[in-house]
Amino acid sequence: MSTNSMNFKNCLGIELGSTRIKAVLIDNHFNTVSSGDYTWKSSYENKIWTYSLDEVWKGLNASLEGHNLSSVNAIGISAMMHGYLAFDKNWNILVPFRTWQNTITGEAADKLTELFNFNIPQRWSIAHLCQAIMNEEEHISKIAHITTLAGYVHYMLTGVNAVGIGEASGIFPIDSNTLNYDESMLDKFDNLLSEMNFSGKIRDLLPSVLTAGKEAGKLTEKGSELLGGKLSAGIPFAPPEGDAGTGMTATNAVAAGTGNVSAGTSVFSMIVLEKPLSKVYPEIDMVTTPTGKPVAMVHCNNCTNDMNAWVNIFKETVSLITGTEVSNDIYTKLFEKSLEGDADCGDITVYNYLAGESVTHFDEGRPMIIRSAESRFTLANLIRSMLYSTLSTLKIGMDILAEEGVRIESLTGHGGLFKTPVVGQKYLAAACNAPVTVMKTAGEGGPYGMALLASYILSDTSVSLEQYLNDNVFSRAEVSVLNPDKADADGFNRYIEKYRNGLEAEKAAVKFL
């Protein structure tokens, strides 16, 4: 089905991200009608990164101000994936929300990875639960439900304890055949619980799983009150999704062979697989699309922050010489200057590790530049090396997928790295040896993707999400596609070989500084 106008008037997508709570309203042509946001941040309390649940509702209401919500036909809730929210049988919260930022579950994550023969990252909900039980935390005796932030907000608004399958894949491993939690792993976990003298069953604690297109309840009167009466009871909801799933939707990267790369302060890729990987890789997280297709996720903590620090030095230098303030146009000029550099950056290697990296197994990082007396030390090569560094750790993870024979027909790039036309796009194509698409009229990111998923529940149920997005949402999108250049790809491969070899120097720097 392809049409210029769908059978709804407006759909609302809300996403509770790590820095903003944002609401986006779209019309039946999938154009953004209005958007609003609320800035918030996590706090570090008793050695736990958390957010106040009271601020959740304050922020939700603030993000809805200024919208015309009288004709909303469907709603969807999204939030930062993973983390841990634990409740008693009456849905009273037992401990403060533990976010994805926490690295306090290493022992449990390792134990579950070995038990399941499946990579369980520290930030997953199941790792948090297992660690709490291992630590014999007081709240465990009262626990009746665990969920994520999106799952909690959805339950409070609808009374339905369910999450979308993409969100569920950050709670507990998913079986791509049954489109539900993996039964054999559930059994293994229950056996482990019994060994740890925990009387409950994991199936009783988890939210149910729904795929995209299924209705996941309606706004209740209580839910309407939580939103200040801004929305009327009875509006249907899409299954709540994580920010990874909404990002895939917003970039039309939900079909096998497609993927997206988000590059800003951190960088991560989401590649939709035709089949699961042949073995467990600690560098690769396995999640799913909103319809349950397996997705390989490479997540790197460091991307543009080191580059930003260097640009500030260049700004200060220019201001010192000229006596005038330098605008952010300097980014464009420096990015474009890098195109004059050598494909291998003239034997200049940059490590942008302001923080640790799980892909290369660093708990801490030290920014560093390595060059020899023979290196071609020019501005163009230096900037090009800095830009290569933003993608180098990602490339190491992506090379694992290449060795697995994973097919990548196209990648969609989004985020600050791609604001300057061509440059970031060209380097990502070289790093991943795949065509890279950048949408010239970018949407509103995750909340826009959630609004699209909300609209999907009102569509013809026989139409797949891939077809729905292709035929209705992105058929007229203005895009720029860049194929990998062989010289660039060969140069990046030479660069990454030196980069890998130099990681020993990075380890030494961590010990020294």
Buried (B, 14 or more C-beta within 10 A) or exposed (E): EEEEEBEBEBBBBBBBBBEBBBBBBBBBEBEBBBBBBBEBEBEEEEEBBBBBBEBBBEBBBBBBEEBEBEEBBBBBBBBBBBBBBBBBEEBEBBBBBBBBBBBBBEBBBBBBBEBBEBBBBBBBBBBBBBBBBBEEBEEBEEBBBBBBBBBBBBBBBBBBBBBBBBBBBBBBBBBBEEBBBBEEBBEBBBEBBEEEEBEBEBBEBBBBBBBBBBBBBBBBEEBBEBBEEBBEBEBBBBBBBBBBBBBBBBBBBBBBBBBBBBBBBBBBBBBBBEEEBEEBBBBBBBBBBBBBBBBBBBBBBBBBBBBEEBBEEBBEEBEEEEEEEBEEEBBBEBBBBBBEBBBBBBBBBBBBBBBBBBBBEBEBBBBBBBBEEEBBBBEBBBBBBBBBBBBBBBBBBBBBBBEBEBBBEBBBBBBBBBBBBBBBBBBBBBBBBBBBBBBEEBBBBBBBBBBBBBBBBBBEEEBBBBBBBBEBBBEEBEEBEBEBBEEBBEBBBBBBEBBBEBBEBBBEBBEEE
